[in-house]
């Protein structure tokens, strides 16, 4: 009898029975102390935990609708599983006993894989290269001409508003902009907060874990507020029809910025080719190496920012053969679909301090997050109107889809605002907008 089943319920595409067998074997090895070190032990454990927690998050009411679903549960859930808690502190001079649900050595294996094994850098390199090279070249140029100013308007207004508010309430303008405004507008977790934490850590000479623990709460709250505001914008559009296109972004010449043209960039028209995937991995990792080389020459700009610029220039000039672009895009799809939950486990274990996250939450913090989201709406709506967009649609795509958590956030925001047909534009915000924020963050840190 085959372990393959036709059960409706599945985890990461596998039936519950076969997945359960593999998961049980890995977990037994973990708890009896024989999980191998390095990637051969880290990968299966991270995949199992990521798949289970992602399933829970995506099927839990309220969390799945307003707080990002799976990604948030994976990050905080994995951090909780590997955190050592004090069981007792009785007795003068007696050290309190600590207990973690997972053995300490397994935590070290994951941390070593994420940091020493540079899995995080590998993932980011694949995402940046594949997402940019996978876009339509004409769309990239058109987006830069008209859509990016709307994104820029949202970013500037969001950072200005959160900075002013931070100054007025005594939180600090610089701290509010860097630790709340920039992460929220960074285009999500994998290609946003994760590389941002490394950029910040390098500039401030601190552990990336400290930076990530400050950014994750902002991402979660910002995503939730973006969804709520998306619903409110839909209602405002009903009250004042003159400021909405009811799903159309542009007031005139809609064909010039066609949704159908954009939709083509979301689909890979070539068949999956394993050789191309290997080429894509090679190209992405080489772009990262090139970013390091440029960083030696231009030390004032971070490797990720230099990498993004170089990939975008190559794409805009049409210097990369289409075949190799497809390879980079296929590698991007493979890693994004199969390894994102596992990566989020690594972020939870290696980069998230639960105590710092709890300490960060306060009424002032919630206020600052709110100001960031509201600023993104005002700025993108205003500039969008100037360049010929409907303010409501511009605020949703160029504003809220920058302030949410990337792909999952895009779906939630557009669903709440009843404008799912704007998904192609939301993807531009998550891809190009997130890349722009990494470059902006590098510049802000130098200033």
C-alpha positions as CSV (number, residue, x, y, z in Angstrom):
1,X,0.0,0.0,0.0
2,X,1.4,3.4,-1.0
3,X,1.7,6.1,1.6
4,X,0.4,8.5,-1.1
5,X,-3.1,9.5,-0.2
6,X,-5.9,11.6,-1.8
7,X,-6.7,13.4,1.4
8,X,-8.1,16.8,1.0
9,X,-6.2,18.1,4.0
10,X,-2.5,18.4,3.2
11,X,0.6,20.2,4.5
12,X,3.1,21.7,1.9
13,X,1.3,19.6,-0.8
14,X,1.7,16.3,1.0
15,X,-1.1,14.2,2.5
16,X,-1.2,14.3,6.3
17,X,-0.2,10.7,6.6
18,X,3.1,10.7,4.6
19,X,4.0,14.2,6.0
20,X,3.4,12.8,9.5
21,X,5.7,9.9,9.0
22,X,8.6,12.1,7.8
23,X,7.9,14.7,10.5
24,X,7.9,12.1,13.2
25,X,11.2,10.7,12.2
26,X,12.9,14.1,12.2
27,X,11.4,15.1,15.5
28,X,12.4,11.8,17.2
29,X,15.9,12.4,16.0
30,X,15.8,15.9,17.3
31,X,14.6,15.0,20.8
32,X,16.9,12.0,21.3
33,X,19.9,14.2,20.3
34,X,21.0,12.7,17.0
35,X,19.9,15.4,14.6
36,X,22.9,16.0,12.3
37,X,24.6,19.3,12.3
38,X,24.8,21.7,9.3
39,X,22.2,22.0,6.5
40,X,21.3,18.3,6.5
41,X,19.8,18.6,9.9
42,X,18.6,22.2,9.8
43,X,16.6,22.0,6.6
44,X,14.2,19.1,7.5
45,X,13.6,20.5,11.0
46,X,13.0,24.0,9.6
47,X,10.7,22.7,6.8
48,X,8.6,20.7,9.2
49,X,8.1,23.4,11.8
50,X,7.5,26.0,9.1
51,X,4.9,23.9,7.3
52,X,3.0,23.1,10.5
53,X,3.0,26.7,11.9
54,X,2.2,28.1,8.5
55,X,-0.8,25.8,8.2
56,X,-2.0,26.9,11.7
57,X,-1.6,30.6,10.9
58,X,-3.4,30.4,7.6
59,X,-6.4,28.7,9.1
60,X,-6.8,30.6,12.4
61,X,-9.6,33.3,12.3
62,X,-8.5,36.9,12.9
63,X,-4.8,36.0,12.6
64,X,-5.2,34.9,9.0
65,X,-7.4,37.9,8.1
66,X,-5.8,40.8,10.0
67,X,-2.3,39.8,11.1
68,X,-0.6,38.2,8.1
69,X,-1.6,34.6,8.8
70,X,1.1,32.0,8.4
71,X,4.3,34.2,8.3
72,X,3.6,35.8,11.6
73,X,2.7,32.5,13.4
74,X,5.8,30.9,11.9
75,X,8.1,33.6,13.2
76,X,6.7,34.1,16.7
77,X,5.8,30.4,17.1
78,X,9.3,29.1,16.2
79,X,10.8,31.8,18.5
80,X,8.6,30.6,21.3
81,X,9.5,26.9,20.8
82,X,13.2,27.5,21.1
83,X,13.2,30.2,23.8
84,X,14.4,29.1,27.3
85,X,11.9,30.1,30.0
86,X,12.6,30.4,33.7
87,X,10.5,27.8,35.6
88,X,11.4,29.0,39.1
89,X,13.5,31.6,40.8
90,X,13.0,30.5,44.5
91,X,15.9,30.4,46.9
92,X,18.4,33.2,47.5
93,X,21.4,32.8,45.4
94,X,19.9,29.8,43.5
95,X,20.0,30.1,39.7
96,X,16.5,29.6,38.2
97,X,15.9,26.5,36.1
98,X,15.3,27.1,32.4
99,X,13.3,25.0,30.0
100,X,12.8,25.2,26.3
101,X,10.4,23.0,24.3
102,X,13.2,22.1,21.8
103,X,16.7,21.1,22.8
104,X,19.4,23.8,22.8
105,X,21.6,22.0,20.4
106,X,18.9,22.0,17.7
107,X,18.6,25.8,18.1
108,X,22.4,26.1,17.6
109,X,22.1,24.0,14.4
110,X,19.5,26.4,12.9
111,X,21.4,29.5,14.0
112,X,24.6,28.2,12.5
113,X,22.9,27.4,9.2
114,X,21.2,30.8,9.0
115,X,24.3,32.8,10.0
116,X,27.4,30.7,9.5
117,X,26.0,28.9,6.5
118,X,24.7,32.1,5.0
119,X,21.3,30.6,4.1
120,X,19.7,34.0,4.7
121,X,22.0,35.7,2.2
122,X,21.4,33.0,-0.3
123,X,17.6,33.3,0.0
124,X,17.7,37.1,-0.3
125,X,20.0,37.0,-3.4
126,X,17.7,34.6,-5.2
127,X,14.6,36.7,-4.3
128,X,16.1,40.0,-5.4
129,X,17.6,38.7,-8.7
130,X,14.7,36.5,-9.7
131,X,11.9,39.1,-8.9
132,X,13.6,41.9,-10.9
133,X,14.8,39.8,-13.9
134,X,11.4,38.1,-14.0
135,X,9.6,41.4,-14.7
136,X,8.6,42.6,-18.1
137,X,11.3,45.1,-19.3
138,X,8.8,47.6,-20.7
139,X,6.8,47.4,-17.5
140,X,9.9,48.1,-15.5
141,X,10.6,51.3,-17.4
142,X,6.9,52.4,-17.4
143,X,6.6,51.7,-13.7
144,X,9.7,53.9,-13.0
145,X,8.2,56.8,-15.0
146,X,4.7,56.9,-13.5
147,X,4.1,54.4,-10.8
148,X,7.3,54.8,-8.8
149,X,6.6,58.6,-8.1
150,X,3.3,57.5,-6.4
151,X,5.2,55.0,-4.3
152,X,7.8,57.6,-3.5
153,X,5.1,60.0,-2.4
154,X,3.7,57.4,0.0
155,X,7.1,56.6,1.4
156,X,8.1,60.3,2.0
157,X,4.8,61.1,3.6
158,X,4.8,58.0,5.8
159,X,8.3,58.6,7.0
160,X,7.7,62.3,7.6
161,X,4.5,61.7,9.5
162,X,6.0,59.0,11.7
163,X,9.1,61.0,12.3
164,X,7.2,64.1,13.4
165,X,4.9,62.0,15.6
166,X,7.9,60.3,17.2
167,X,9.5,63.6,17.9
168,X,6.3,65.1,19.5
169,X,5.7,62.1,21.8
170,X,9.3,61.8,22.9
171,X,10.0,58.5,21.1
172,X,12.5,60.1,18.8
173,X,12.2,61.1,15.2
174,X,15.2,59.1,14.0
175,X,14.1,56.0,16.0
176,X,10.5,56.2,14.7
177,X,11.7,56.5,11.1
178,X,14.3,53.8,11.1
179,X,12.7,51.2,13.4
180,X,9.0,51.6,12.5
181,X,8.5,53.6,9.3
182,X,11.2,52.0,7.1
183,X,10.5,48.4,8.0
184,X,6.7,48.8,7.5
185,X,7.3,50.4,4.0
186,X,9.9,47.8,3.2
187,X,7.8,45.4,1.1
188,X,7.4,42.5,3.5
189,X,9.6,40.1,5.4
190,X,11.9,38.0,3.1
191,X,13.1,40.8,0.8
192,X,12.3,43.7,3.2
193,X,12.8,43.4,7.0
194,X,15.3,40.6,6.7
195,X,17.9,42.4,4.6
196,X,17.0,45.7,6.4
197,X,18.0,44.1,9.7
198,X,21.4,43.2,8.3
199,X,21.9,46.6,6.8
200,X,21.0,48.3,10.1
201,X,23.1,45.8,12.1
202,X,26.2,46.5,10.0
203,X,25.9,50.2,10.3
204,X,25.2,50.2,14.1
205,X,27.6,47.3,14.8
206,X,25.0,45.3,16.7
207,X,23.5,41.8,16.4
208,X,20.9,41.6,13.5
209,X,18.7,39.8,16.0
210,X,18.3,43.0,17.9
211,X,17.2,44.9,14.8
212,X,14.8,42.1,13.7
213,X,13.1,42.1,17.1
214,X,12.4,45.8,16.7
215,X,11.1,45.5,13.2
216,X,8.8,42.4,13.4
217,X,6.2,44.0,15.7
218,X,6.0,47.0,13.3
219,X,5.5,44.7,10.3
220,X,2.7,42.7,12.0
221,X,0.8,45.8,13.2
222,X,1.4,47.7,10.0
223,X,0.0,44.7,8.0
224,X,-3.2,44.5,10.2
225,X,-3.8,48.3,9.9
226,X,-3.2,48.3,6.2
227,X,-6.0,45.7,5.8
228,X,-8.4,47.7,7.9
229,X,-7.6,51.0,6.1
230,X,-8.1,49.2,2.8
231,X,-11.6,48.4,3.8
232,X,-12.2,52.0,4.9
233,X,-10.9,53.4,1.6
234,X,-13.4,51.2,-0.3
235,X,-16.2,52.7,1.8
236,X,-14.9,56.3,1.2
237,X,-14.9,55.6,-2.5
238,X,-18.6,54.7,-2.3
239,X,-19.3,58.0,-0.5
240,X,-17.2,60.1,-2.9
241,X,-17.2,58.3,-6.4
242,X,-15.2,61.1,-8.0
243,X,-11.9,59.9,-6.3
244,X,-12.1,56.3,-7.3
245,X,-12.0,54.3,-10.6
246,X,-13.8,51.3,-9.0
247,X,-10.8,49.2,-9.7
248,X,-9.2,51.2,-12.5
249,X,-5.9,52.8,-11.6
250,X,-5.6,55.4,-14.4
251,X,-8.0,58.2,-15.4
252,X,-6.9,58.2,-19.0
253,X,-4.9,56.1,-21.4
254,X,-5.5,52.9,-19.4
255,X,-4.0,50.9,-22.3
256,X,-0.7,52.6,-21.8
257,X,-0.3,50.9,-18.5
258,X,-2.3,47.8,-19.2
259,X,-3.1,45.3,-16.5
260,X,-2.9,42.5,-19.0
261,X,0.7,43.5,-19.9
262,X,1.5,43.5,-16.2
263,X,-0.2,40.1,-15.7
264,X,2.3,38.6,-18.1
265,X,5.1,39.4,-15.7
266,X,3.5,37.3,-13.0
267,X,3.5,34.2,-15.1
268,X,6.5,32.2,-16.4
269,X,5.7,31.3,-20.0
270,X,8.5,28.8,-20.3
271,X,8.3,25.2,-19.1
272,X,10.2,24.4,-15.9
273,X,13.8,23.6,-16.8
274,X,16.1,22.1,-14.1
275,X,19.2,23.3,-15.9
276,X,17.7,26.8,-16.1
277,X,17.0,26.7,-12.4
278,X,20.7,25.8,-11.7
279,X,21.7,28.7,-14.0
280,X,19.4,31.0,-12.1
281,X,21.0,30.1,-8.8
282,X,24.4,30.7,-10.3
283,X,23.4,34.1,-11.7
284,X,21.8,35.2,-8.4
285,X,24.7,34.2,-6.3
286,X,27.1,35.8,-8.7
287,X,25.2,39.1,-8.5
288,X,25.6,38.9,-4.7
289,X,29.3,38.4,-5.2
290,X,29.4,41.4,-7.6
291,X,27.5,43.4,-4.9
292,X,30.3,42.6,-2.5
293,X,32.9,43.6,-5.0
294,X,31.2,47.0,-5.6
295,X,30.9,47.4,-1.8
296,X,34.7,47.3,-1.6
297,X,34.8,50.2,-4.1
298,X,31.8,52.0,-2.7
299,X,31.8,51.2,1.0
300,X,29.1,53.8,1.8
301,X,26.4,51.7,0.1
302,X,25.3,48.3,1.3
303,X,25.9,45.1,-0.7
304,X,22.1,44.5,-1.1
305,X,21.5,48.0,-2.4
306,X,24.4,47.7,-4.9
307,X,23.1,44.3,-6.0
308,X,19.6,45.7,-6.6
309,X,20.9,48.6,-8.6
310,X,23.1,46.3,-10.8
311,X,20.3,43.8,-11.5
312,X,17.9,46.6,-12.3
313,X,20.3,48.3,-14.7
314,X,21.1,45.0,-16.5
315,X,17.3,44.4,-16.8
316,X,16.5,47.9,-18.0
317,X,19.2,47.9,-20.6
318,X,18.2,44.4,-21.9
319,X,21.7,43.0,-21.4
320,X,20.6,39.6,-20.0
321,X,19.5,36.9,-22.4
322,X,15.8,36.1,-21.9
323,X,16.7,32.4,-21.3
324,X,18.9,33.3,-18.3
325,X,16.2,35.7,-17.0
326,X,13.8,32.8,-17.0
327,X,16.3,30.7,-15.1
328,X,16.6,33.4,-12.4
329,X,12.8,33.7,-12.2
330,X,12.3,29.9,-12.0
331,X,14.9,29.7,-9.2
332,X,13.1,32.6,-7.5
333,X,9.8,30.7,-7.7
334,X,11.3,27.5,-6.4
335,X,12.9,29.0,-3.4
336,X,10.0,31.3,-2.6
337,X,7.4,28.5,-2.8
338,X,9.4,25.7,-1.1
339,X,11.7,27.4,1.4
340,X,9.9,30.6,2.7
341,X,8.2,28.9,5.7
342,X,11.6,27.3,6.6
343,X,13.4,30.6,6.3
344,X,10.8,32.2,8.6
345,X,11.5,29.5,11.2
346,X,15.2,30.5,10.9
347,X,14.2,34.2,11.4
348,X,12.2,33.2,14.5
349,X,15.0,31.2,16.0
350,X,18.1,33.1,15.0
351,X,16.8,36.7,14.7
352,X,13.8,37.2,17.0
353,X,14.0,38.0,20.7
354,X,10.6,37.5,22.2
355,X,11.3,39.6,25.2
356,X,12.4,42.6,23.1
357,X,9.3,42.2,21.0
358,X,7.0,42.4,24.1
359,X,8.9,45.3,25.5
360,X,8.5,47.2,22.2
361,X,4.7,47.1,22.2
362,X,3.0,50.1,23.8
363,X,0.3,52.7,23.0
364,X,3.0,55.1,21.6
365,X,4.3,52.2,19.3
366,X,0.8,51.5,18.0
367,X,0.3,55.3,17.3
368,X,3.5,55.4,15.4
369,X,2.6,52.4,13.3
370,X,-0.8,54.0,12.6
371,X,0.9,57.3,11.4
372,X,3.1,55.3,9.0
373,X,0.1,53.6,7.4
374,X,-1.9,56.8,7.2
375,X,1.1,58.7,5.7
376,X,1.5,56.0,3.0
377,X,-2.2,56.5,2.0
378,X,-2.1,60.3,2.0
379,X,1.2,60.6,0.1
380,X,0.6,58.0,-2.6
381,X,-3.0,59.2,-3.1
382,X,-1.8,62.8,-3.6
383,X,1.0,62.0,-5.9
384,X,-1.1,59.4,-7.7
385,X,-3.6,62.1,-8.6
386,X,-0.9,64.3,-10.0
387,X,0.4,61.6,-12.3
388,X,-3.1,60.7,-13.5
389,X,-4.2,57.9,-11.1
390,X,-7.4,57.7,-9.1
391,X,-6.5,58.6,-5.5
392,X,-8.3,55.7,-3.9
393,X,-6.6,53.1,-6.2
394,X,-3.2,54.8,-6.0
395,X,-3.5,54.8,-2.1
396,X,-4.3,51.2,-2.1
397,X,-1.7,49.9,-4.5
398,X,1.2,52.4,-4.1
399,X,0.5,53.1,-0.5
400,X,-1.1,50.2,1.5
401,X,0.6,47.5,-0.6
402,X,3.9,49.0,0.4
403,X,2.9,49.1,4.1
404,X,1.7,45.4,4.2
405,X,3.7,42.2,4.4
406,X,4.4,41.6,0.8
407,X,2.5,38.9,-1.2
408,X,0.1,37.7,1.6
409,X,-0.5,41.3,2.6
410,X,-1.3,42.2,-1.0
411,X,-4.0,39.6,-1.1
412,X,-5.5,40.6,2.2
413,X,-5.5,44.4,1.4
414,X,-7.0,44.0,-2.1
415,X,-9.6,41.6,-0.8
416,X,-10.6,44.0,2.0
417,X,-10.8,46.9,-0.5
418,X,-12.6,44.7,-3.0
419,X,-10.1,45.5,-5.8
420,X,-8.4,42.2,-6.5
421,X,-8.0,43.2,-10.1
422,X,-5.2,45.6,-9.0
423,X,-3.0,42.6,-7.9
424,X,-0.4,43.2,-10.7
425,X,0.1,46.8,-9.5
426,X,0.3,45.6,-5.9
427,X,3.1,43.2,-7.0
428,X,5.1,46.1,-8.4
429,X,4.9,47.8,-5.0
430,X,6.1,44.6,-3.2
431,X,8.9,44.0,-5.7
432,X,10.3,47.3,-6.9
433,X,9.0,49.3,-3.9
434,X,10.7,46.9,-1.5
435,X,14.0,47.2,-3.5
436,X,13.7,51.0,-3.4
437,X,13.4,51.0,0.4
438,X,16.6,49.0,0.8
439,X,18.4,51.6,-1.2
440,X,16.7,54.4,0.7
441,X,17.5,52.9,4.1
442,X,21.2,52.7,3.1
443,X,21.1,56.4,2.2
444,X,19.3,57.4,5.4
445,X,21.7,55.6,7.6
446,X,24.6,57.4,6.0
447,X,22.8,60.8,6.6
